[in-house]
């Protein structure tokens, strides 16, 4: 390169540096607004308040194991800094639910995750330093990692790395109690594991060929099967069996649901974000006695209970699994048969945690999952729970924005009567009006009219009970013989 070229490049560099120094982002909008600020891009931000280290070891003696010590990491690609920190705090709650001690958490600002190490090699090394300083044995990443990204990050930080999907699957595995729930979780775990199988050395090599080809000579030739292929075949066989088992369980549930349908018993499904208070609401409405814990994904098994409107009309109330942001696709597929309870309901109670920092984000996440399971068209009531501890301005904002909404507290009972009346108003109404006199020895018919219809008047006559009521067509046909 000549001296003239050297002088030219020196002058260009100086001009660009002067232009950068003189540029004011508030007055000059000609540059690309999507680019990240240099300081923000270069910094690995520590998020305060995530540590869940316990001072008193007796608090965790019941676990009978040493809690994993974890550091959380997130890549912030869109939204505000508050959104990124809320997501990381949710990851901390998930990690604690899984049985971990959260030591620290960091957020890296990037336009998109690094295809190699997710964070970028430099920031991965900074993360390694934090892991060493904190004495952590696990890193949990706040998104789903490609198998190559996880391996590359593990090679740098030198401890186990898991992603958000694996963490949620682990929580589901701990909490599944019923046979169907365990099968659904195992299916999701195997579907997640299948593309992530790893092998080393001989397990990755074919067993064919003679000594010249690197084999073991006579007796060892043939197509063979590597260990990783054997594992993959066994997993595929297990997945096929689990799908058959779940299909048989779905048939049983469909039969039960069909029986309720034939009896024209309206169905109400409770859905919402995890830990929004769905099981507490079910207990408050029905006295079901379902397990309630201040913990993410405490409920995995569908519960169906009988409930009544203020007028005494019977309906079923179904508690379903909670949702979360970035709910793994494998879990949505595995729990699809269970979530069909929501899609086939007459009414959906969408429970929202009014005390959460981002309740509108919860609503969007839940509706996204409902759309995935073809349940987006079900008539919906938004139930803003925990109103006793929520910010009144936040509650009012949700109530104004949502068409059918009510604020309640499942803990104190506030707003429950208003919710019961709203459910009664929104349920499908019986359409056939009957005027009948039912003999006293057919008290079962009178009871069914009260449970499944809407009684307008009821009088006791010499020949029996006279009812003027609205009922469904099937029951009207049974009652036609007693028309007055």
Secondary structure as a PSIPRED ss2 file (coil, helix, strand):
# PSIPRED VFORMAT (PSIPRED V4.0)

   1 X C   1.000  0.000  0.000
   2 X C   1.000  0.000  0.000
   3 X H   0.000  1.000  0.000
   4 X H   0.000  1.000  0.000
   5 X H   0.000  1.000  0.000
   6 X H   0.000  1.000  0.000
   7 X H   0.000  1.000  0.000
   8 X H   0.000  1.000  0.000
   9 X H   0.000  1.000  0.000
  10 X H   0.000  1.000  0.000
  11 X H   0.000  1.000  0.000
  12 X H   0.000  1.000  0.000
  13 X H   0.000  1.000  0.000
  14 X H   0.000  1.000  0.000
  15 X H   0.000  1.000  0.000
  16 X H   0.000  1.000  0.000
  17 X H   0.000  1.000  0.000
  18 X H   0.000  1.000  0.000
  19 X H   0.000  1.000  0.000
  20 X H   0.000  1.000  0.000
  21 X H   0.000  1.000  0.000
  22 X H   0.000  1.000  0.000
  23 X C   1.000  0.000  0.000
  24 X C   1.000  0.000  0.000
  25 X C   1.000  0.000  0.000
  26 X C   1.000  0.000  0.000
  27 X C   1.000  0.000  0.000
  28 X C   1.000  0.000  0.000
  29 X C   1.000  0.000  0.000
  30 X C   1.000  0.000  0.000
  31 X C   1.000  0.000  0.000
  32 X C   1.000  0.000  0.000
  33 X C   1.000  0.000  0.000
  34 X C   1.000  0.000  0.000
  35 X C   1.000  0.000  0.000
  36 X C   1.000  0.000  0.000
  37 X C   1.000  0.000  0.000
  38 X H   0.000  1.000  0.000
  39 X H   0.000  1.000  0.000
  40 X H   0.000  1.000  0.000
  41 X H   0.000  1.000  0.000
  42 X H   0.000  1.000  0.000
  43 X C   1.000  0.000  0.000
  44 X E   0.000  0.000  1.000
  45 X E   0.000  0.000  1.000
  46 X E   0.000  0.000  1.000
  47 X C   1.000  0.000  0.000
  48 X C   1.000  0.000  0.000
  49 X C   1.000  0.000  0.000
  50 X C   1.000  0.000  0.000
  51 X C   1.000  0.000  0.000
  52 X C   1.000  0.000  0.000
  53 X C   1.000  0.000  0.000
  54 X C   1.000  0.000  0.000
  55 X C   1.000  0.000  0.000
  56 X C   1.000  0.000  0.000
  57 X H   0.000  1.000  0.000
  58 X H   0.000  1.000  0.000
  59 X H   0.000  1.000  0.000
  60 X H   0.000  1.000  0.000
  61 X H   0.000  1.000  0.000
  62 X H   0.000  1.000  0.000
  63 X H   0.000  1.000  0.000
  64 X C   1.000  0.000  0.000
  65 X C   1.000  0.000  0.000
  66 X C   1.000  0.000  0.000
  67 X C   1.000  0.000  0.000
  68 X E   0.000  0.000  1.000
  69 X E   0.000  0.000  1.000
  70 X E   0.000  0.000  1.000
  71 X E   0.000  0.000  1.000
  72 X E   0.000  0.000  1.000
  73 X E   0.000  0.000  1.000
  74 X E   0.000  0.000  1.000
  75 X E   0.000  0.000  1.000
  76 X E   0.000  0.000  1.000
  77 X C   1.000  0.000  0.000
  78 X C   1.000  0.000  0.000
  79 X C   1.000  0.000  0.000
  80 X C   1.000  0.000  0.000
  81 X H   0.000  1.000  0.000
  82 X H   0.000  1.000  0.000
  83 X H   0.000  1.000  0.000
  84 X H   0.000  1.000  0.000
  85 X H   0.000  1.000  0.000
  86 X H   0.000  1.000  0.000
  87 X H   0.000  1.000  0.000
  88 X H   0.000  1.000  0.000
  89 X H   0.000  1.000  0.000
  90 X H   0.000  1.000  0.000
  91 X H   0.000  1.000  0.000
  92 X H   0.000  1.000  0.000
  93 X H   0.000  1.000  0.000
  94 X H   0.000  1.000  0.000
  95 X H   0.000  1.000  0.000
  96 X H   0.000  1.000  0.000
  97 X H   0.000  1.000  0.000
  98 X C   1.000  0.000  0.000
  99 X C   1.000  0.000  0.000
 100 X E   0.000  0.000  1.000
 101 X E   0.000  0.000  1.000
 102 X E   0.000  0.000  1.000
 103 X E   0.000  0.000  1.000
 104 X E   0.000  0.000  1.000
 105 X E   0.000  0.000  1.000
 106 X E   0.000  0.000  1.000
 107 X E   0.000  0.000  1.000
 108 X E   0.000  0.000  1.000
 109 X E   0.000  0.000  1.000
 110 X C   1.000  0.000  0.000
 111 X C   1.000  0.000  0.000
 112 X C   1.000  0.000  0.000
 113 X C   1.000  0.000  0.000
 114 X E   0.000  0.000  1.000
 115 X C   1.000  0.000  0.000
 116 X C   1.000  0.000  0.000
 117 X C   1.000  0.000  0.000
 118 X E   0.000  0.000  1.000
 119 X C   1.000  0.000  0.000
 120 X C   1.000  0.000  0.000
 121 X H   0.000  1.000  0.000
 122 X H   0.000  1.000  0.000
 123 X H   0.000  1.000  0.000
 124 X H   0.000  1.000  0.000
 125 X H   0.000  1.000  0.000
 126 X H   0.000  1.000  0.000
 127 X H   0.000  1.000  0.000
 128 X H   0.000  1.000  0.000
 129 X H   0.000  1.000  0.000
 130 X H   0.000  1.000  0.000
 131 X H   0.000  1.000  0.000
 132 X H   0.000  1.000  0.000
 133 X H   0.000  1.000  0.000
 134 X H   0.000  1.000  0.000
 135 X C   1.000  0.000  0.000
 136 X C   1.000  0.000  0.000
 137 X C   1.000  0.000  0.000
 138 X E   0.000  0.000  1.000
 139 X E   0.000  0.000  1.000
 140 X E   0.000  0.000  1.000
 141 X E   0.000  0.000  1.000
 142 X C   1.000  0.000  0.000
 143 X C   1.000  0.000  0.000
 144 X C   1.000  0.000  0.000
 145 X C   1.000  0.000  0.000
 146 X C   1.000  0.000  0.000
 147 X H   0.000  1.000  0.000
 148 X H   0.000  1.000  0.000
 149 X H   0.000  1.000  0.000
 150 X H   0.000  1.000  0.000
 151 X H   0.000  1.000  0.000
 152 X H   0.000  1.000  0.000
 153 X H   0.000  1.000  0.000
 154 X H   0.000  1.000  0.000
 155 X H   0.000  1.000  0.000
 156 X H   0.000  1.000  0.000
 157 X H   0.000  1.000  0.000
 158 X C   1.000  0.000  0.000
 159 X C   1.000  0.000  0.000
 160 X E   0.000  0.000  1.000
 161 X E   0.000  0.000  1.000
 162 X E   0.000  0.000  1.000
 163 X E   0.000  0.000  1.000
 164 X H   0.000  1.000  0.000
 165 X H   0.000  1.000  0.000
 166 X H   0.000  1.000  0.000
 167 X H   0.000  1.000  0.000
 168 X H   0.000  1.000  0.000
 169 X H   0.000  1.000  0.000
 170 X H   0.000  1.000  0.000
 171 X H   0.000  1.000  0.000
 172 X H   0.000  1.000  0.000
 173 X H   0.000  1.000  0.000
 174 X H   0.000  1.000  0.000
 175 X H   0.000  1.000  0.000
 176 X C   1.000  0.000  0.000
 177 X C   1.000  0.000  0.000
 178 X C   1.000  0.000  0.000
 179 X H   0.000  1.000  0.000
 180 X H   0.000  1.000  0.000
 181 X H   0.000  1.000  0.000
 182 X H   0.000  1.000  0.000
 183 X H   0.000  1.000  0.000
 184 X H   0.000  1.000  0.000
 185 X H   0.000  1.000  0.000
 186 X H   0.000  1.000  0.000
 187 X H   0.000  1.000  0.000
 188 X H   0.000  1.000  0.000
 189 X H   0.000  1.000  0.000
 190 X H   0.000  1.000  0.000
 191 X H   0.000  1.000  0.000
 192 X H   0.000  1.000  0.000
 193 X H   0.000  1.000  0.000
 194 X H   0.000  1.000  0.000
 195 X C   1.000  0.000  0.000
 196 X C   1.000  0.000  0.000
 197 X C   1.000  0.000  0.000
 198 X C   1.000  0.000  0.000
 199 X C   1.000  0.000  0.000
 200 X C   1.000  0.000  0.000
 201 X H   0.000  1.000  0.000
 202 X H   0.000  1.000  0.000
 203 X H   0.000  1.000  0.000
 204 X H   0.000  1.000  0.000
 205 X C   1.000  0.000  0.000
 206 X C   1.000  0.000  0.000
 207 X C   1.000  0.000  0.000
 208 X C   1.000  0.000  0.000
 209 X C   1.000  0.000  0.000
 210 X C   1.000  0.000  0.000
 211 X C   1.000  0.000  0.000
 212 X C   1.000  0.000  0.000
 213 X C   1.000  0.000  0.000
 214 X C   1.000  0.000  0.000
 215 X C   1.000  0.000  0.000
 216 X C   1.000  0.000  0.000
 217 X C   1.000  0.000  0.000
 218 X C   1.000  0.000  0.000
 219 X C   1.000  0.000  0.000
 220 X C   1.000  0.000  0.000
 221 X C   1.000  0.000  0.000
 222 X C   1.000  0.000  0.000
 223 X C   1.000  0.000  0.000
 224 X C   1.000  0.000  0.000
 225 X C   1.000  0.000  0.000
 226 X C   1.000  0.000  0.000
 227 X H   0.000  1.000  0.000
 228 X H   0.000  1.000  0.000
 229 X H   0.000  1.000  0.000
 230 X H   0.000  1.000  0.000
 231 X H   0.000  1.000  0.000
 232 X H   0.000  1.000  0.000
 233 X H   0.000  1.000  0.000
 234 X H   0.000  1.000  0.000
 235 X H   0.000  1.000  0.000
 236 X H   0.000  1.000  0.000
 237 X H   0.000  1.000  0.000
 238 X H   0.000  1.000  0.000
 239 X H   0.000  1.000  0.000
 240 X H   0.000  1.000  0.000
 241 X H   0.000  1.000  0.000
 242 X H   0.000  1.000  0.000
 243 X H   0.000  1.000  0.000
 244 X H   0.000  1.000  0.000
 245 X H   0.000  1.000  0.000
 246 X H   0.000  1.000  0.000
 247 X H   0.000  1.000  0.000
 248 X H   0.000  1.000  0.000
 249 X H   0.000  1.000  0.000
 250 X H   0.000  1.000  0.000
 251 X H   0.000  1.000  0.000
 252 X H   0.000  1.000  0.000
 253 X H   0.000  1.000  0.000
 254 X H   0.000  1.000  0.000
 255 X H   0.000  1.000  0.000
 256 X H   0.000  1.000  0.000
 257 X H   0.000  1.000  0.000
 258 X H   0.000  1.000  0.000
 259 X H   0.000  1.000  0.000
 260 X H   0.000  1.000  0.000
 261 X H   0.000  1.000  0.000
 262 X H   0.000  1.000  0.000
 263 X C   1.000  0.000  0.000
 264 X C   1.000  0.000  0.000
 265 X C   1.000  0.000  0.000
 266 X E   0.000  0.000  1.000
 267 X E   0.000  0.000  1.000
 268 X E   0.000  0.000  1.000
 269 X E   0.000  0.000  1.000
 270 X E   0.000  0.000  1.000
 271 X E   0.000  0.000  1.000
 272 X E   0.000  0.000  1.000
 273 X E   0.000  0.000  1.000
 274 X C   1.000  0.000  0.000
 275 X C   1.000  0.000  0.000
 276 X C   1.000  0.000  0.000
 277 X C   1.000  0.000  0.000
 278 X H   0.000  1.000  0.000
 279 X H   0.000  1.000  0.000
 280 X H   0.000  1.000  0.000
 281 X H   0.000  1.000  0.000
 282 X H   0.000  1.000  0.000
 283 X H   0.000  1.000  0.000
 284 X H   0.000  1.000  0.000
 285 X H   0.000  1.000  0.000
 286 X H   0.000  1.000  0.000
 287 X C   1.000  0.000  0.000
 288 X C   1.000  0.000  0.000
 289 X C   1.000  0.000  0.000
 290 X C   1.000  0.000  0.000
 291 X C   1.000  0.000  0.000
 292 X C   1.000  0.000  0.000
 293 X C   1.000  0.000  0.000
 294 X C   1.000  0.000  0.000
 295 X C   1.000  0.000  0.000
 296 X C   1.000  0.000  0.000
 297 X C   1.000  0.000  0.000
 298 X C   1.000  0.000  0.000
 299 X C   1.000  0.000  0.000
 300 X C   1.000  0.000  0.000
 301 X C   1.000  0.000  0.000
 302 X C   1.000  0.000  0.000
 303 X E   0.000  0.000  1.000
 304 X E   0.000  0.000  1.000
 305 X E   0.000  0.000  1.000
 306 X E   0.000  0.000  1.000
 307 X E   0.000  0.000  1.000
 308 X E   0.000  0.000  1.000
 309 X C   1.000  0.000  0.000
 310 X C   1.000  0.000  0.000
 311 X C   1.000  0.000  0.000
 312 X C   1.000  0.000  0.000
 313 X C   1.000  0.000  0.000
 314 X E   0.000  0.000  1.000
 315 X E   0.000  0.000  1.000
 316 X E   0.000  0.000  1.000
 317 X E   0.000  0.000  1.000
 318 X E   0.000  0.000  1.000
 319 X E   0.000  0.000  1.000
 320 X C   1.000  0.000  0.000
 321 X C   1.000  0.000  0.000
 322 X C   1.000  0.000  0.000
 323 X E   0.000  0.000  1.000
 324 X C   1.000  0.000  0.000
 325 X C   1.000  0.000  0.000
 326 X C   1.000  0.000  0.000
 327 X C   1.000  0.000  0.000
 328 X C   1.000  0.000  0.000
 329 X H   0.000  1.000  0.000
 330 X H   0.000  1.000  0.000
 331 X H   0.000  1.000  0.000
 332 X H   0.000  1.000  0.000
 333 X H   0.000  1.000  0.000
 334 X H   0.000  1.000  0.000
 335 X C   1.000  0.000  0.000
 336 X H   0.000  1.000  0.000
 337 X H   0.000  1.000  0.000
 338 X H   0.000  1.000  0.000
 339 X H   0.000  1.000  0.000
 340 X H   0.000  1.000  0.000
 341 X H   0.000  1.000  0.000
 342 X H   0.000  1.000  0.000
 343 X H   0.000  1.000  0.000
 344 X C   1.000  0.000  0.000
 345 X C   1.000  0.000  0.000
 346 X C   1.000  0.000  0.000
 347 X E   0.000  0.000  1.000
 348 X E   0.000  0.000  1.000
 349 X E   0.000  0.000  1.000
 350 X E   0.000  0.000  1.000
 351 X E   0.000  0.000  1.000
 352 X E   0.000  0.000  1.000
 353 X E   0.000  0.000  1.000
 354 X C   1.000  0.000  0.000
 355 X C   1.000  0.000  0.000
 356 X C   1.000  0.000  0.000
 357 X C   1.000  0.000  0.000
 358 X C   1.000  0.000  0.000
 359 X H   0.000  1.000  0.000
 360 X H   0.000  1.000  0.000
 361 X H   0.000  1.000  0.000
 362 X H   0.000  1.000  0.000
 363 X H   0.000  1.000  0.000
 364 X H   0.000  1.000  0.000
 365 X H   0.000  1.000  0.000
 366 X H   0.000  1.000  0.000
 367 X H   0.000  1.000  0.000
 368 X H   0.000  1.000  0.000
 369 X H   0.000  1.000  0.000
 370 X H   0.000  1.000  0.000
 371 X H   0.000  1.000  0.000
 372 X H   0.000  1.000  0.000
 373 X C   1.000  0.000  0.000
 374 X C   1.000  0.000  0.000
 375 X C   1.000  0.000  0.000
 376 X C   1.000  0.000  0.000
 377 X C   1.000  0.000  0.000
 378 X C   1.000  0.000  0.000
 379 X C   1.000  0.000  0.000
 380 X E   0.000  0.000  1.000
 381 X E   0.000  0.000  1.000
 382 X E   0.000  0.000  1.000
 383 X E   0.000  0.000  1.000
 384 X E   0.000  0.000  1.000
 385 X E   0.000  0.000  1.000
 386 X C   1.000  0.000  0.000
 387 X C   1.000  0.000  0.000
 388 X C   1.000  0.000  0.000
 389 X C   1.000  0.000  0.000
 390 X C   1.000  0.000  0.000
 391 X C   1.000  0.000  0.000
 392 X H   0.000  1.000  0.000
 393 X H   0.000  1.000  0.000
 394 X H   0.000  1.000  0.000
 395 X H   0.000  1.000  0.000
 396 X H   0.000  1.000  0.000
 397 X H   0.000  1.000  0.000
 398 X H   0.000  1.000  0.000
 399 X H   0.000  1.000  0.000
 400 X H   0.000  1.000  0.000
 401 X H   0.000  1.000  0.000
 402 X C   1.000  0.000  0.000
 403 X C   1.000  0.000  0.000
 404 X C   1.000  0.000  0.000
 405 X E   0.000  0.000  1.000
 406 X E   0.000  0.000  1.000
 407 X E   0.000  0.000  1.000
 408 X C   1.000  0.000  0.000
 409 X C   1.000  0.000  0.000
 410 X C   1.000  0.000  0.000
 411 X C   1.000  0.000  0.000
 412 X C   1.000  0.000  0.000
 413 X C   1.000  0.000  0.000
 414 X C   1.000  0.000  0.000
 415 X C   1.000  0.000  0.000
 416 X H   0.000  1.000  0.000
 417 X H   0.000  1.000  0.000
 418 X H   0.000  1.000  0.000
 419 X H   0.000  1.000  0.000
 420 X H   0.000  1.000  0.000
 421 X H   0.000  1.000  0.000
 422 X H   0.000  1.000  0.000
 423 X H   0.000  1.000  0.000
 424 X H   0.000  1.000  0.000
 425 X H   0.000  1.000  0.000
 426 X H   0.000  1.000  0.000
 427 X C   1.000  0.000  0.000
 428 X C   1.000  0.000  0.000
 429 X C   1.000  0.000  0.000
 430 X C   1.000  0.000  0.000
 431 X C   1.000  0.000  0.000
 432 X E   0.000  0.000  1.000
 433 X E   0.000  0.000  1.000
 434 X E   0.000  0.000  1.000
 435 X E   0.000  0.000  1.000
 436 X E   0.000  0.000  1.000
 437 X E   0.000  0.000  1.000
 438 X E   0.000  0.000  1.000
 439 X C   1.000  0.000  0.000
 440 X H   0.000  1.000  0.000
 441 X H   0.000  1.000  0.000
 442 X H   0.000  1.000  0.000
 443 X H   0.000  1.000  0.000
 444 X H   0.000  1.000  0.000
 445 X H   0.000  1.000  0.000
 446 X H   0.000  1.000  0.000
 447 X H   0.000  1.000  0.000
 448 X H   0.000  1.000  0.000
 449 X H   0.000  1.000  0.000
 450 X H   0.000  1.000  0.000
 451 X H   0.000  1.000  0.000
 452 X H   0.000  1.000  0.000
 453 X C   1.000  0.000  0.000
 454 X E   0.000  0.000  1.000
 455 X E   0.000  0.000  1.000
 456 X E   0.000  0.000  1.000
 457 X E   0.000  0.000  1.000
 458 X E   0.000  0.000  1.000
 459 X E   0.000  0.000  1.000
 460 X E   0.000  0.000  1.000
 461 X C   1.000  0.000  0.000
 462 X C   1.000  0.000  0.000
 463 X C   1.000  0.000  0.000
 464 X C   1.000  0.000  0.000
 465 X E   0.000  0.000  1.000
 466 X E   0.000  0.000  1.000
 467 X E   0.000  0.000  1.000
 468 X E   0.000  0.000  1.000
 469 X E   0.000  0.000  1.000
 470 X E   0.000  0.000  1.000
 471 X E   0.000  0.000  1.000
 472 X C   1.000  0.000  0.000
 473 X H   0.000  1.000  0.000
 474 X H   0.000  1.000  0.000
 475 X H   0.000  1.000  0.000
 476 X H   0.000  1.000  0.000
 477 X H   0.000  1.000  0.000
 478 X H   0.000  1.000  0.000
 479 X H   0.000  1.000  0.000
 480 X H   0.000  1.000  0.000
 481 X H   0.000  1.000  0.000
 482 X H   0.000  1.000  0.000
 483 X E   0.000  0.000  1.000
 484 X C   1.000  0.000  0.000
